[in-house]
Amino acid sequence: MRLEGKTAIVTGASRGLGRAIALAFAREGADVLINYTTREQQAGEVAAAVEGLGRRAILQRGDVSDVVQVRAMVQAALGRFGRVDILVNNAGITMPKGLLETSETEWDRVLAINLRGVFLCCQAVAEAMMAQGGGRIINIASTAGQAGILSGPAYCASKAGVLGLSKCLARAFAPHNVQVNAISPAMIDTEILYWRTPAQWKDTMESIPLKRLGNPDDLAEAAVFLASSGGNFITGATIDVNGGLHMG
């Protein structure tokens, strides 16, 4: 198993990409803290599945945009596991509205979850990872942050920020053996896509070179790779998991 004996925090792990990543980590031998905000039952099911795979699970409610709750989450992991080897910043929301339709409140909320949340979680684990001699941080970005697609200005800006922050932290933490990378997905079959109209779905499918939606497990495998020995000499990188949608 590629993550035997490792411990991980996965934010937004009650469903979708976070759920797939948490379960993939557990299958590979990692103990996992399951972070969620509102979907307690679904998060509990993920935690039970992790334990069913023979790994330890922590169920931790917390808003990643709130520094107190973020630090409590990290302390819960340290208290139970003794260390945090892997952090996956997956929690995120979308706002598929144009510039003129997006309110200041909506803009602020998307940036708070998608970008401030990544900053706070990285900040909260950094000291522990440096003290233990290293760690892996994996930030879930989006093709929207590279190419500016249909998902709206707030979402695109937040994910572009995640990409820039990831490179900055990769350079800063490299001397401490803390590797920071991003995964940039698009067209993965999760609820975040379901706002599209039939016409937009048609355009979307025609634009994907592989002519299909991705599965959450497709992205989870990339996360396992970066968290495992396969990622030993990778930092500051972005792995695109998008069926070839964005190649620039």
CORCORRA-V706206 format. One record per pair of residues at least 24 apart in sequence whose ideal C-beta (glycine too) atoms are under 10 Angstrom apart, sorted by sequence separation. I is the first residue (numbers start at 0). J is the second residue. D is the distance in whole Angstrom. If there is no record, write none. Layout:
i j d
I J D
I J D
This chain:
i j d
2 26 9
3 27 7
4 28 7
5 29 4
6 30 5
7 31 5
8 32 5
9 33 7
10 34 4
11 35 7
13 37 8
14 38 6
18 42 9
21 45 6
25 49 4
28 52 9
30 54 5
31 55 8
32 56 8
33 57 7
34 58 9
35 59 8
36 60 7
55 79 7
92 116 10
114 138 10
138 162 8
140 164 9
188 212 4
189 213 9
217 241 10
0 25 10
1 26 9
2 27 4
3 28 4
4 29 8
5 30 7
6 31 8
7 32 7
8 33 9
9 34 7
10 35 9
11 36 8
13 38 4
17 42 9
21 46 8
24 49 8
25 50 8
27 52 9
28 53 9
29 54 6
30 55 4
31 56 6
32 57 4
33 58 5
34 59 5
35 60 6
36 61 7
37 62 10
55 80 7
63 88 8
88 113 9
91 116 8
140 165 7
158 183 8
186 211 8
187 212 7
188 213 7
189 214 10
217 242 9
0 26 8
1 27 5
2 28 5
3 29 8
4 30 9
5 31 9
6 32 8
7 33 10
8 34 7
9 35 10
10 36 9
12 38 10
13 39 8
15 41 10
18 44 9
19 45 10
22 48 6
25 51 9
26 52 6
28 54 7
29 55 9
30 56 7
31 57 8
32 58 8
33 59 7
34 60 8
35 61 8
36 62 6
63 89 9
64 90 9
88 114 10
90 116 6
91 117 9
113 139 9
138 164 7
158 184 10
186 212 5
187 213 4
188 214 6
189 215 6
0 27 5
1 28 7
2 29 4
11 38 10
13 40 8
14 41 6
18 45 5
21 48 8
22 49 7
25 52 4
26 53 10
27 54 9
30 57 8
32 59 6
33 60 10
34 61 6
35 62 10
36 63 8
63 90 5
89 116 10
90 117 9
113 140 9
138 165 5
185 212 10
186 213 6
187 214 7
188 215 7
213 240 6
0 28 4
1 29 9
2 30 9
13 41 4
14 42 8
17 45 8
21 49 6
24 52 10
25 53 8
26 54 9
34 62 10
36 64 10
62 90 9
63 91 9
88 116 7
89 117 10
113 141 9
137 165 9
185 213 8
187 215 6
213 241 7
0 29 9
2 31 10
12 41 9
13 42 4
22 51 10
25 54 4
32 61 10
34 63 7
36 65 10
61 90 9
88 117 4
136 165 8
184 213 7
187 216 10
188 217 9
189 218 9
213 242 6
12 42 7
13 43 9
14 44 10
18 48 9
22 52 7
24 54 8
25 55 9
88 118 9
90 120 8
114 144 10
138 168 9
187 217 7
212 242 8
11 42 10
13 44 8
14 45 8
25 56 8
86 117 10
88 119 9
89 120 10
113 144 9
138 169 10
184 215 9
187 218 6
211 242 7
213 244 10
13 45 6
22 54 10
36 68 9
88 120 5
136 168 7
209 241 9
210 242 8
12 45 6
13 46 9
21 54 10
87 120 9
88 121 7
136 169 8
184 217 8
208 241 9
209 242 4
210 243 10
12 46 9
34 68 9
86 120 6
184 218 5
207 241 8
208 242 6
209 243 6
21 56 8
34 69 9
86 121 7
150 185 9
183 218 10
207 242 4
208 243 3
209 244 9
9 45 9
88 124 10
136 172 8
182 218 6
206 242 9
207 243 7
208 244 7
12 49 9
86 123 9
144 181 9
146 183 10
148 185 7
154 191 9
182 219 10
184 221 9
206 243 10
207 244 5
34 72 6
86 124 5
134 172 8
145 183 6
148 186 10
183 221 10
204 242 10
206 244 6
208 246 8
85 124 9
86 125 9
114 153 10
133 172 9
144 183 7
146 185 8
182 221 5
206 245 10
9 49 10
32 72 7
83 123 9
84 124 10
113 153 8
117 157 9
140 180 10
141 181 9
143 183 9
145 185 9
182 222 6
32 73 9
34 75 10
83 124 5
86 127 10
109 150 10
113 154 7
116 157 9
117 158 10
134 175 9
135 176 10
136 177 7
137 178 9
138 179 7
140 181 5
141 182 9
142 183 6
143 184 10
150 191 8
180 221 9
203 244 9
34 76 10
86 128 8
109 151 8
114 156 8
115 157 9
118 160 9
133 175 7
134 176 8
135 177 8
136 178 7
137 179 8
138 180 7
139 181 7
140 182 7
141 183 6
142 184 7
143 185 7
150 192 9
180 222 9
182 224 10
32 75 7
64 107 10
84 127 10
85 128 9
109 152 9
110 153 7
113 156 9
114 157 5
117 160 8
118 161 9
121 164 8
125 168 8
129 172 7
132 175 8
133 176 3
134 177 5
135 178 5
136 179 4
137 180 6
138 181 5
139 182 6
140 183 5
141 184 6
142 185 4
149 192 10
151 194 10
182 225 7
12 56 10
32 76 5
64 108 8
83 127 6
84 128 8
109 153 4
110 154 10
113 157 4
114 158 8
117 161 6
121 165 9
128 172 8
131 175 10
132 176 6
133 177 6
134 178 8
135 179 8
136 180 7
137 181 7
138 182 8
139 183 8
140 184 8
141 185 6
142 186 8
150 194 9
180 224 10
181 225 9
13 58 10
31 76 9
32 77 10
82 127 7
83 128 7
106 151 9
108 153 8
109 154 6
112 157 8
113 158 7
114 159 9
115 160 9
116 161 10
129 174 9
130 175 9
131 176 9
132 177 9
133 178 8
134 179 9
135 180 8
136 181 9
137 182 6
138 183 9
139 184 7
149 194 9
180 225 5
12 58 9
30 76 9
64 110 9
65 111 9
69 115 10
73 119 10
81 127 10
82 128 8
105 151 9
106 152 8
107 153 9
109 155 10
110 156 7
111 157 9
114 160 4
118 164 6
121 167 10
122 168 10
125 171 9
129 175 4
131 177 10
141 187 10
149 195 8
179 225 10
180 226 9
7 54 10
12 59 9
13 60 10
32 79 8
64 111 4
69 116 8
72 119 10
73 120 8
76 123 10
77 124 9
84 131 8
106 153 5
109 156 8
110 157 5
113 160 8
114 161 6
117 164 6
121 168 6
125 172 7
128 175 7
129 176 8
178 225 8
6 54 9
32 80 8
63 111 9
64 112 5
72 120 8
76 124 8
82 130 9
83 131 8
86 134 7
87 135 9
88 136 7
89 137 8
91 139 7
93 141 9
95 143 10
105 153 6
106 154 10
109 157 5
113 161 7
117 165 8
128 176 8
129 177 6
178 226 9
5 54 10
6 55 8
8 57 9
10 59 9
30 79 8
31 80 9
62 111 9
63 112 6
64 113 9
66 115 9
69 118 10
70 119 8
73 122 9
74 123 9
82 131 5
84 133 8
85 134 7
86 135 7
87 136 8
88 137 7
89 138 9
90 139 9
91 140 9
109 158 10
114 163 10
128 177 5
30 80 6
62 112 8
63 113 9
64 114 9
65 115 9
69 119 5
70 120 10
73 123 4
77 127 6
81 131 9
82 132 10
84 134 6
85 135 5
86 136 5
87 137 5
88 138 5
89 139 5
91 141 8
93 143 9
101 151 6
106 156 8
110 160 8
114 164 7
118 168 9
125 175 8
127 177 10
128 178 10
141 191 9
149 199 7
180 230 7
6 57 9
8 59 8
10 61 8
29 80 10
30 81 10
32 83 8
64 115 5
65 116 9
68 119 9
69 120 6
72 123 7
73 124 6
76 127 9
83 134 7
84 135 7
85 136 8
86 137 7
87 138 8
88 139 6
100 151 9
101 152 6
102 153 10
106 157 9
117 168 9
121 172 9
2 54 9
11 63 8
30 82 10
63 115 8
64 116 5
66 118 10
67 119 10
69 121 10
70 122 9
71 123 9
72 124 9
73 125 10
82 134 8
83 135 10
85 137 7
86 138 9
87 139 7
88 140 9
97 149 10
100 152 10
101 153 6
125 177 7
178 230 7
10 63 5
34 87 9
63 116 3
64 117 10
66 119 5
69 122 8
70 123 5
73 126 9
74 127 9
83 136 10
98 151 8
99 152 10
101 154 10
124 177 9
149 202 9
178 231 8
180 233 6
187 240 7
30 84 9
31 85 9
32 86 10
34 88 10
36 90 8
62 116 8
63 117 8
64 118 10
65 119 8
66 120 10
69 123 5
70 124 10
73 127 7
77 131 10
95 149 7
96 150 9
97 151 7
98 152 5
125 179 10
149 203 8
178 232 9
179 233 10
180 234 6
181 235 9
182 236 9
183 237 5
184 238 9
185 239 8
186 240 9
187 241 8
29 84 8
34 89 9
35 90 9
61 116 10
63 118 10
64 119 7
69 124 9
95 150 6
96 151 5
97 152 7
98 153 9
148 203 9
178 233 7
179 234 6
180 235 7
181 236 7
182 237 7
183 238 7
184 239 8
185 240 8
186 241 6
187 242 9
29 85 7
31 87 9
34 90 7
36 92 10
63 119 6
66 122 8
93 149 10
94 150 8
95 151 5
96 152 8
121 177 9
178 234 4
179 235 7
180 236 5
181 237 5
182 238 5
183 239 5
184 240 5
185 241 4
186 242 6
62 119 10
63 120 6
66 123 8
93 150 6
94 151 5
96 153 8
177 234 8
178 235 8
179 236 9
180 237 7
181 238 7
182 239 8
183 240 7
184 241 6
185 242 7
186 243 10
93 151 7
94 152 8
95 153 9
96 154 9
121 179 8
148 206 9
176 234 10
178 236 9
180 238 7
181 239 10
182 240 6
183 241 7
184 242 10
185 243 10
186 244 6
10 69 9
61 120 10
94 153 5
95 154 7
182 241 10
185 244 5
63 123 10
93 153 8
94 154 6
184 244 10
185 245 7
8 69 10
24 85 7
92 153 9
93 154 5
94 155 10
173 234 6
10 72 8
92 154 8
93 155 10
172 234 8
173 235 8
183 245 8
24 87 8
91 154 8
94 157 9
172 235 10
8 72 7
93 157 9
117 181 10
169 233 9
170 234 8
8 73 7
20 85 10
92 157 9
93 158 10
169 234 4
170 235 6
21 87 8
91 157 8
168 234 9
169 235 3
8 75 9
20 87 6
91 158 8
168 235 9
169 236 8
8 76 5
21 89 9
166 234 9
167 235 9
7 76 8
8 77 10
20 89 6
165 234 9
166 235 5
6 76 7
17 87 7
19 89 10
91 161 9
165 235 7
166 236 9
6 77 9
16 87 9
17 88 10
18 89 9
165 236 9
166 237 8
8 80 9
17 89 4
165 237 7
6 79 9
7 80 9
16 89 6
17 90 7
88 161 8
6 80 4
15 89 8
16 90 10
17 91 9
5 80 9
6 81 8
8 83 6
12 87 8
16 91 9
162 237 6
6 82 6
7 83 7
8 84 9
9 85 8
10 86 8
11 87 9
15 91 10
36 112 9
88 164 10
161 237 10
5 82 9
6 83 6
7 84 7
8 85 7
9 86 8
10 87 7
11 88 9
12 89 7
13 90 10
88 165 9
5 83 9
6 84 5
7 85 4
8 86 5
9 87 5
10 88 6
11 89 5
12 90 8
5 84 4
6 85 7
7 86 7
8 87 7
9 88 9
10 89 5
11 90 3
139 218 8
4 84 8
5 85 6
7 87 7
8 88 9
9 89 6
10 90 4
11 91 6
8 89 10
9 90 9
10 91 9
11 92 9
2 84 8
139 221 10
2 85 8
139 222 8
137 221 9
137 222 5
34 120 9
137 223 10
135 222 9
137 224 10
137 225 5
136 225 9
137 226 7
135 225 6
136 226 10
86 177 10
88 179 10
135 226 5
134 226 10
135 227 9
145 237 8
86 179 9
88 181 9
89 182 9
137 230 9
144 237 9
145 239 8
87 182 9
135 230 7
146 241 10
95 191 9
135 231 10
145 241 9
148 244 8
93 190 9
95 192 10
140 237 7
142 239 7
148 245 8
93 191 5
96 194 10
135 233 10
136 234 9
140 238 10
142 240 9
146 244 8
92 191 8
93 192 9
95 194 5
135 234 9
138 237 9
140 239 10
142 241 5
145 244 10
146 245 5
91 191 8
94 194 10
95 195 8
141 241 9
142 242 10
145 245 6
146 246 10
11 112 9
93 194 7
137 238 9
139 240 10
146 247 7
10 112 10
142 244 6
143 245 9
145 247 8
142 245 5
95 199 9
141 245 10
11 116 9
10 116 7
10 117 9
10 120 6
8 120 8
8 123 9
8 124 7
20 137 8
20 139 8
17 139 8
16 139 6
7 134 10
6 134 10
7 135 9
8 136 10
9 137 9
11 139 8
5 134 10
10 139 9
89 218 9
5 135 9
7 137 9
9 139 10
87 219 10
2 135 10
89 222 9
87 222 6
85 222 9
85 223 10
87 225 9
87 226 8
85 225 9
86 226 10
85 226 5
84 226 8
85 227 9
20 182 9
16 182 9
16 184 7
19 187 9
19 189 9
16 187 7
18 189 9
15 187 8
17 189 10
15 188 9
16 189 6
15 189 4
14 189 8
15 190 6
16 191 9
14 190 7
15 191 7
14 191 10
15 192 10
23 215 9
27 219 10
22 215 9
23 216 7
26 219 9
27 220 10
22 216 9
29 223 9
19 214 8
20 215 8
23 218 9
24 219 8
19 215 4
20 216 9
23 219 4
27 223 6
16 213 10
18 215 7
19 216 5
22 219 7
23 220 7
26 223 9
29 226 8
17 215 9
19 217 9
20 218 7
21 219 9
23 221 10
24 222 8
29 227 10
16 215 5
19 218 7
20 219 5
23 222 7
24 223 7
27 226 8
28 227 10
15 215 6
16 216 10
19 219 4
20 220 10
23 223 5
27 227 7
14 215 9
16 217 10
18 219 9
19 220 9
20 221 9
21 222 10
16 218 6
17 219 9
20 222 5
24 226 7
15 218 10
16 219 7
19 222 9
20 223 8
23 226 9
24 227 10
16 222 9
20 226 9
9 219 10
9 222 9
7 222 9
7 226 7
2 223 7
5 226 7
1 223 6
5 227 8
1 224 8
2 226 6
3 227 10
16 240 10
1 226 8
2 227 6
1 227 4
2 228 9
0 227 9
1 228 7
1 229 7
